[in-house]
Amino acid sequence: MLKYLAFTLILLVFYVKVDAQGCVAIRTVGGLNTMQHAGMMHDGMQHDGMTAMKDSSLWDLNVSGRYFKSYRHFNGTDEQKQRVAEATDVRNFSRALDISLVRKINEQWSIGMYLPLLYNERSSLYEHVSNVKGNPRYTTYSQGIGDIRLTAYKWIIAPKEGNKGNLLGGIGIKLPTGNYKATDQFHYSTTATREGPVDQSIQLGDGGWGMSLELNGFRSIDNTWSLYGNAYYLINPMGNNGVSTARGGVPSATAIKYTSNVMSIPDQYLLRTGTNWTRNALTISLGGRYECIPANDLIGDNTGFRRPGSVLAIEPGVNYSYKKLIFYLYTPIALRNERPQSYPDVLRTIDTKVFARGDAAFANYSINIGFGYKF
């Protein structure tokens, strides 16, 4: 019952039915840095081209929705088209509602809190009876809050009248508030089930404490054109969270040997850059987006099961402002998907002298939609 209530709540706020990036797309990081550039953030000034007027607002509320559907499998950069043709593909459906609230402390500092609400579905054959064409397809679910993030922001280049650009830096803490041990029923036959942890891709959290680093920049060219850029990196120093990947069964000796019997806590990062065209209250943007779960973390070990992967996308978007409100829509369209070797893949390759690399599911494009409000 709870999962349907959560699903209904998300649909009431934002209903978006489109394909999205796949199961390697990074976990939600809040709407502020992924949906908005620094020229749109709360800066004490209300910008219109190169002119500015004082804004007394102290709070920024941002609500954004994101929808995922993954089904196209890649090994490296090679698409395994037979998976879809044979209907043995794994299909992930993920709906996220990000709520962020940023409070201006003074002309230099702000603090923000990001709360994700998640509802996930995963449909597959191989996690249940077997990955054989014609076998029944079953679905597992997870729903609830994700990992909350607290961030402090400081203007590196502060916005002020006469300035053509600004640069905002941020450092934050990611809290392990999302359930990283979510379970559901897995069918080991057509008539019998057992309970076990759902796949890593639909777990609500990763089980680790993390540190986030951000840079958000904006540069005005003239009254019509401007540039934006975002960089975000989440450092997860813990290696793995100890949650079994055996879906309620007994891990194989091979999985234990190569550490893929438990779930890893991977780093993740996001890069965005592009240009804006503004006319009155309307802004149209076009840029590039690169999001990645790397195979190796900056700090800590890389043990455990993960699906490293990256998506390079072109990202058109539109923003419309009305008084203290701004509405936005961004639609990243994937240009290149890659699933590289994971740490267990490398261990297996070294041990067997046979190249090993798993696959991951992606999709054609995603939708990010939301609004911001200053008060």
C-alpha positions in Angstrom: 0.0 0.0 0.0 2.8 2.4 0.9 4.5 2.1 -2.5 1.3 3.0 -4.3 0.8 6.0 -2.0 4.3 7.2 -2.7 3.8 6.6 -6.4 0.6 8.6 -6.4 2.2 11.5 -4.6 5.0 11.7 -7.1 2.6 11.5 -10.0 0.4 14.3 -8.5 3.4 16.6 -8.3 5.1 15.7 -11.6 3.8 13.2 -14.2 6.4 12.6 -16.9 6.1 9.5 -19.1 9.3 9.3 -21.2 12.4 7.2 -21.5 15.4 8.1 -19.4 19.0 7.3 -18.7 19.6 3.7 -17.5 20.5 2.0 -14.3 24.0 3.5 -14.2 22.7 7.1 -14.1 23.9 8.7 -11.0 21.7 8.9 -7.9 19.7 12.0 -7.6 21.9 14.9 -6.3 19.2 17.5 -5.8 17.7 20.0 -8.3 19.8 23.0 -7.6 23.1 22.0 -9.2 21.7 19.7 -11.9 18.8 21.8 -13.1 20.0 25.4 -12.6 23.1 27.4 -13.4 24.6 29.9 -11.1 23.0 32.8 -12.9 19.6 31.4 -11.8 20.5 30.7 -8.2 19.8 32.9 -5.3 22.5 35.6 -5.3 20.9 38.6 -3.7 20.4 40.1 -7.2 17.6 39.5 -9.7 19.3 39.3 -13.2 17.8 40.2 -16.5 20.5 40.1 -19.2 23.3 42.4 -18.0 21.1 44.5 -15.7 20.5 43.8 -12.0 18.3 44.9 -9.2 18.4 44.1 -5.5 16.4 41.1 -4.4 15.6 40.8 -0.6 14.7 37.1 -0.8 16.5 34.9 1.8 15.3 31.5 0.8 15.3 29.4 -2.4 12.9 26.5 -2.7 13.5 24.1 -5.6 11.3 21.1 -6.5 12.3 18.9 -9.5 11.1 15.6 -10.9 13.1 13.0 -12.8 11.9 9.9 -14.5 14.0 6.9 -15.6 13.3 4.0 -17.8 16.3 1.8 -18.8 16.3 -1.2 -21.2 19.1 -0.9 -23.8 22.1 -3.0 -22.7 25.7 -2.0 -23.3 29.0 -3.9 -22.8 31.7 -1.3 -23.2 30.3 0.9 -25.9 28.7 -2.0 -27.8 24.9 -2.3 -27.6 23.6 -5.8 -27.0 20.5 -5.4 -29.2 19.6 -9.1 -28.9 18.5 -8.5 -25.3 15.6 -6.3 -26.4 14.8 -8.5 -29.4 14.7 -11.6 -27.1 12.8 -9.7 -24.3 15.5 -10.7 -21.8 16.4 -7.1 -21.2 16.2 -5.6 -17.7 13.9 -2.6 -17.3 14.3 -0.1 -14.6 11.7 2.5 -13.9 12.7 5.2 -11.4 10.7 8.3 -10.4 12.4 10.9 -8.2 11.1 14.0 -6.6 13.9 16.3 -5.3 13.1 19.0 -2.8 15.8 21.4 -2.0 15.8 24.5 0.3 18.7 27.0 0.4 19.0 29.7 3.0 21.1 32.8 2.4 23.3 33.6 5.5 25.0 36.7 4.2 26.3 38.2 0.9 28.9 35.4 0.7 27.5 32.2 2.3 24.4 30.1 1.9 23.4 26.6 3.2 21.2 24.1 1.5 19.4 20.8 2.3 18.3 18.3 -0.3 15.6 15.7 0.2 15.0 13.0 -2.5 11.7 11.0 -2.5 12.1 7.9 -4.7 9.9 5.2 -6.2 11.6 2.5 -8.2 10.5 -0.6 -10.2 12.8 -3.2 -11.8 11.5 -5.8 -14.2 13.7 -8.8 -15.2 13.9 -12.5 -16.0 17.4 -13.4 -14.7 16.8 -12.3 -11.1 13.9 -14.7 -10.9 13.2 -18.1 -12.6 16.0 -17.8 -15.3 17.1 -15.5 -18.1 15.6 -17.7 -20.8 13.4 -16.2 -23.6 9.7 -17.0 -22.8 10.1 -17.3 -19.1 7.8 -15.1 -17.0 8.9 -11.6 -16.1 8.6 -10.4 -12.5 9.0 -7.0 -10.9 10.6 -5.8 -7.7 10.0 -2.4 -6.0 11.5 0.1 -3.6 10.2 3.4 -2.3 10.9 6.1 0.3 13.4 8.8 1.1 16.9 8.7 -0.4 20.2 10.0 0.9 19.8 13.5 2.3 22.6 16.1 1.4 23.6 19.2 3.4 25.7 21.7 1.5 27.4 25.1 2.3 27.9 27.5 -0.6 30.2 30.4 -1.0 30.6 32.9 -3.8 34.0 32.6 -5.3 33.2 35.4 -7.7 30.2 37.2 -6.3 27.4 38.6 -8.5 27.0 42.3 -8.4 25.9 45.1 -10.7 28.5 45.5 -13.4 29.8 42.0 -13.2 29.3 39.8 -16.3 29.8 36.5 -14.4 29.8 34.7 -11.1 31.2 31.5 -9.7 29.7 29.6 -6.7 31.5 26.8 -4.8 29.9 24.2 -2.6 31.0 21.5 -0.1 28.5 19.2 1.5 27.9 16.0 3.5 25.8 13.2 2.1 24.0 11.3 4.9 23.1 7.6 4.7 19.4 8.2 5.3 18.1 6.1 2.3 17.3 2.5 3.0 20.2 0.6 1.4 18.8 -2.8 2.5 15.4 -2.6 0.8 14.0 -6.0 0.1 11.2 -7.6 -2.0 10.1 -11.0 -3.2 12.1 -13.0 -5.8 10.6 -15.9 -7.7 13.0 -18.8 -7.8 10.2 -20.8 -9.5 6.8 -19.9 -10.9 5.2 -21.0 -7.7 7.7 -20.1 -5.0 9.4 -16.9 -3.8 12.0 -15.8 -1.2 12.7 -12.4 0.2 16.0 -10.7 -0.5 17.7 -7.3 -1.1 16.6 -5.6 -4.4 19.2 -4.8 -7.0 21.7 -2.1 -6.3 20.2 0.1 -9.0 16.9 0.5 -7.2 18.2 0.7 -3.6 17.1 4.0 -2.0 20.6 4.7 -0.6 24.1 3.4 -0.7 24.7 3.0 3.0 27.7 5.4 3.3 28.7 8.8 4.4 29.9 11.0 1.6 31.3 14.4 0.8 30.1 16.4 -2.2 32.1 19.1 -4.1 30.4 21.6 -6.5 31.2 24.5 -8.8 28.4 26.4 -10.5 29.3 29.2 -13.0 27.6 31.8 -15.1 28.9 34.3 -17.7 26.9 36.9 -19.5 28.0 37.6 -23.1 25.5 40.3 -23.9 21.8 41.1 -23.2 20.7 38.0 -25.0 23.5 35.3 -24.7 25.2 33.8 -21.7 27.2 30.7 -20.7 26.7 28.3 -17.8 28.6 25.4 -16.2 28.1 22.9 -13.4 30.5 20.4 -11.9 29.6 18.0 -9.1 31.5 15.1 -7.5 30.4 12.8 -4.7 33.2 11.2 -2.7 32.2 7.9 -1.1 35.2 6.6 1.0 33.6 3.4 2.2 34.3 0.3 0.0 31.1 -1.7 0.3 28.0 -1.8 2.6 27.9 -5.6 3.1 24.4 -6.0 1.6 24.1 -9.3 -0.3 23.7 -9.3 -4.1 22.3 -12.9 -4.0 18.6 -11.8 -3.9 17.9 -13.9 -0.9 19.9 -16.9 -2.0 23.4 -18.0 -1.2 26.3 -16.1 -2.9 28.3 -18.2 -5.3 32.0 -19.0 -4.5 32.9 -17.0 -7.7 31.1 -13.9 -6.4 32.8 -14.2 -3.0 36.2 -14.6 -4.6 35.8 -11.5 -6.8 33.9 -9.5 -4.0 30.8 -9.1 -6.1 28.7 -10.9 -3.4 28.1 -7.5 -1.7 27.2 -4.1 -2.9 29.8 -1.4 -3.4 29.4 2.3 -2.4 30.7 4.1 -5.5 31.7 7.7 -6.2 29.7 9.6 -8.8 30.1 12.8 -10.7 28.3 15.1 -13.1 29.5 17.8 -15.6 27.3 20.3 -17.5 28.1 23.2 -19.7 26.2 25.2 -22.3 24.8 28.4 -23.6 21.6 30.3 -22.9 19.5 32.6 -25.1 17.3 34.9 -23.1 14.4 37.2 -24.2 12.4 38.8 -21.4 11.1 36.0 -19.1 12.1 33.1 -21.4 15.5 31.4 -21.6 16.3 28.6 -24.0 19.5 26.7 -23.4 21.6 24.1 -25.2 24.5 22.3 -23.6 26.3 19.0 -23.0 25.9 16.7 -20.0 28.2 14.0 -18.8 27.3 11.8 -15.8 29.3 8.9 -14.5 29.7 6.2 -11.9 33.5 5.5 -12.1 35.0 2.0 -11.8 37.5 3.4 -9.2 36.9 5.7 -6.3 39.1 8.7 -5.4 39.3 7.5 -1.7 38.9 4.0 -0.3 38.8 0.6 -2.0 36.6 -0.5 -4.9 35.4 -3.8 -3.6 31.9 -5.0 -4.1 29.4 -5.1 -7.0 28.9 -2.0 -9.0 27.9 -1.1 -12.5 30.3 1.6 -13.6 29.1 3.6 -16.5 28.9 6.9 -18.2 26.4 8.8 -20.4 27.4 11.7 -22.7 24.3 13.6 -23.7 23.2 16.8 -25.5 20.9 18.7 -23.2 18.4 21.2 -24.5 16.3 23.1 -21.9 13.9 25.9 -21.4 13.3 28.2 -18.4 10.4 30.6 -17.8 10.4 33.2 -14.9 7.5 34.9 -13.4 8.2 37.3 -10.5 9.9 35.1 -7.9 9.1 31.8 -9.7 11.1 30.0 -12.3 9.9 26.9 -14.2 12.4 24.7 -16.1 12.5 21.6 -18.3 15.7 19.8 -19.4 15.8 16.8 -21.7 19.3 15.1 -22.0 19.5 13.0 -25.1 22.2 10.3 -24.9 24.9 10.4 -27.6 27.2 7.8 -26.1 26.8 5.1 -23.4 29.6 3.1 -21.9 29.9 0.3 -19.4 33.6 -0.2 -18.5 35.2 -3.0 -16.4 34.4 -3.0 -12.7 36.8 -3.9 -10.0 35.4 -7.5 -9.8 35.7 -7.7 -13.6 39.4 -6.8 -13.4 40.0 -9.3 -10.7 38.3 -12.0 -12.7 40.3 -11.1 -15.9 43.6 -11.3 -14.0 42.7 -14.6 -12.4 41.3 -16.4 -15.4 43.3 -14.6 -18.1 40.0 -14.2 -20.0 38.7 -10.7 -20.5 35.5 -10.2 -18.3 33.1 -7.3 -18.4 29.5 -7.1 -17.3 26.8 -5.0 -19.0 24.5 -2.2 -17.9 21.2 -0.8 -19.2 20.7 2.7 -20.6 18.1 4.5 -22.5 17.7 7.2 -25.1 16.9 10.3 -23.1 15.6 11.6 -19.8 13.3 14.3 -18.6 14.1 16.7 -15.7 11.3 19.2 -14.8 10.8 21.5 -11.9 10.3 24.9 -10.5 12.1 27.3 -8.1 10.7 29.9 -5.8 12.4 32.8 -3.9 11.0 34.1 -0.7 
